[in-house]
Amino acid sequence: MITEKELKKIATEILKLYGENENSASLAADCLVKADMRGIFTHGTYLLIPMHDRIKAGMLQIPTKTSLVKDNDAASIIDGGNGLGQLVARQAMEISIKKAKKFGVATTLVKNTNNISFLGYYTDLASQKGMIGAVGCNAAPSMAPWGSTEAFIGTSPFSVSIPAKNERPIILDMSSSIVARGKIRKASRNKEQIPLGWAIDQEGNPTTDPNEALKGTLLPIAGPKGSALAIVIDIVTGMLSGSKYGTDVKTFHKLEGPTGVGVFCIAIDISHFIELDTFYSKIDDYIRSIKNLKKTKDTSEIYLPGEIEFLREEKAQKEGIEFSSQTMNKLNDILVKLGSNLRL
């Protein structure tokens, strides 16, 4: 077990040694540690490991230097400068939040960035301000369009966050594939099998071997519907922003070149459409109504989107984070290489 404070101190230290200043390192570390606290370990401080390799190879630019390349009222585009995705995605959502206060709805696109960790982190920034947040991003090809065996689109994750007052916010955070590619990489590292139905091999056959799945493609949620969703998100985040899309997007986990990830961050100021207190009253009642619905015989609790992750975070705050010894050892190795005396 490790505490949130201890893990954030380590993550911030590593990011500072990579070349970020204190404030930027702390902001990026906050996102990564939050992922670990919510049990999304594939999108947490584990990412500091491939990040180290990419910086050494000159494929990730530190310190992160972003630039606002379009600023048209409620629409903006930021060039991420091939730096830390966690920093530019946060910046993009903060711009959208600020502009939504004036225009009601605002969209900021990001081009030329990297892995941004879990998207619910950024949509939650909007919900904390009494707004609805929506974020999507593209990714390296890992999924075949429906009917094909050839990877062309990424998992195209997306998130929507809806604020509440007395209840937890609703945070939808999911990929367009049945499972995130990170879970298959984790199974490969741990020498574990994956469930049938997650992926197909290079010949289009269902497989439980994570290594064959990584050579093949992931399967989309709901068949052609998930495939269609991934295609649309790839177009909006990549093509519309001026970033990479389709097979031009590179993976963060191999040294194939800059990833070129594209992102959209949308903020909707609820108060432009309905009195905020009225909305809060309605959404709290809506959440309680769902929680109190009659349950199936095998169901002990009805969970809203994001609720399980919030419960994990609350448990981690009290008991600490159940941290992987494998990731811990690799992060300690990085600390040694960077000349730090800190250890997990």
Secondary structure, DSSP 8 states (H G I E B T S, - for coil): -B-HHHHHHHHHHHHHHHT--HHHHHHHHHHHHHHHHTT-GGGTGGGHHHHHHHHHTT-S-SS---EEEEEETTEEEEE-TT--HHHHHHHHHHHHHHHHHHHSEEEEEEEEE-----THHHHHHHHTTTEEEEEEE--SS-B--TT-SS--B----EEEEE--SSS--EEEEE-SBSS-HHHHHHHHHTT----TTSEE-TTS-EE--HHHHHHSEE-BTTTHHHHHHHHHHHIIIIITTTS--GGG---TTS-SS---EEEEEEEEEGGGTS-HHHHHHHHHHHHHHHHTS---TT-S----TTHHHHHHHHHHHHH-B---HHHHHHHHHHHHHTT-----
